[in-house]
Amino acid sequence: MAAQRYPSSFDNLGWLYIVIYKDYGEGVRQFKIGSDLGDPDSMGSLAEMIDRGYYLSRDSITEKMELYRRAKDLGHPAGRFAYD
């Protein structure tokens, strides 16, 4: 499914890289792709990687809140809970 650019497949693929291979870098890369394609689960997972310290940016807190806001705007319950 990821080969067809199906947005939610990137969240699943990211977690597979993390859980099976302990490859956080590749997991984060998959979450970023899913987030860019509009998948709210990938947005939440990428925000979690910020919290865990596996994904850092210039302004990680602002980026994390933006991910949760986008997920909330897409109707994602966890995004709404985290953002509010």
C-alpha positions in Angstrom: 0.0 0.0 0.0 2.8 2.4 0.7 4.0 1.9 -2.9 0.6 3.3 -4.0 1.1 6.2 -1.6 -1.9 5.2 0.6 -1.5 7.7 3.5 -2.4 5.5 6.4 0.0 2.8 5.3 2.9 4.9 6.3 1.9 5.0 10.0 1.8 1.2 10.0 5.0 0.9 8.1 6.8 3.3 10.4 5.8 1.3 13.5 6.9 -1.9 11.8 10.4 -0.4 11.3 10.5 0.7 14.9 9.1 -2.5 16.6 10.7 -5.1 14.4 14.0 -3.5 13.4 14.4 -0.8 16.1 15.1 1.6 13.2 13.6 4.8 14.6 15.1 6.9 11.8 13.3 5.0 9.1 10.1 4.9 11.3 10.2 8.7 11.6 10.8 9.0 7.8 7.7 6.9 7.2 5.6 9.0 9.7 6.8 12.2 7.9 5.6 10.9 4.5 2.3 9.9 5.9 1.9 13.3 7.6 2.7 15.1 4.4 0.0 13.0 2.7 -2.5 14.0 5.3 -2.7 10.9 7.5 -3.7 11.9 11.1 -2.3 8.7 12.6 1.1 9.4 11.1 0.9 13.0 12.5 0.2 11.6 16.0 3.1 9.1 15.7 5.5 11.8 14.5 4.5 13.9 17.5 5.2 10.9 19.7 8.6 10.6 18.2 9.3 14.2 19.2 8.3 13.4 22.8 10.5 10.4 22.8 13.4 12.4 21.4 13.7 10.4 18.1 12.7 13.4 16.0 14.0 16.8 16.7 13.6 20.0 14.7 14.4 23.6 15.2 11.2 24.2 17.1 10.0 20.7 18.2 7.3 21.9 20.5 5.7 24.1 17.9 5.9 21.4 15.3 4.4 18.9 17.7 1.4 21.2 18.4 1.0 21.8 14.7 0.9 18.1 14.0 -1.8 17.6 16.7 -3.8 20.6 15.4 -3.7 19.2 11.8 -4.8 15.8 13.2 -7.6 17.4 15.2 -8.8 19.4 12.1 -9.0 16.1 10.3 -11.3 14.8 13.0 -8.8 12.5 14.8 -9.9 12.0 18.4 -6.3 11.6 19.8 -5.2 14.8 18.0 -8.2 16.6 19.5 -7.4 15.4 23.0 -3.7 16.2 22.7 -4.2 19.6 21.1 -7.0 20.7 23.5 
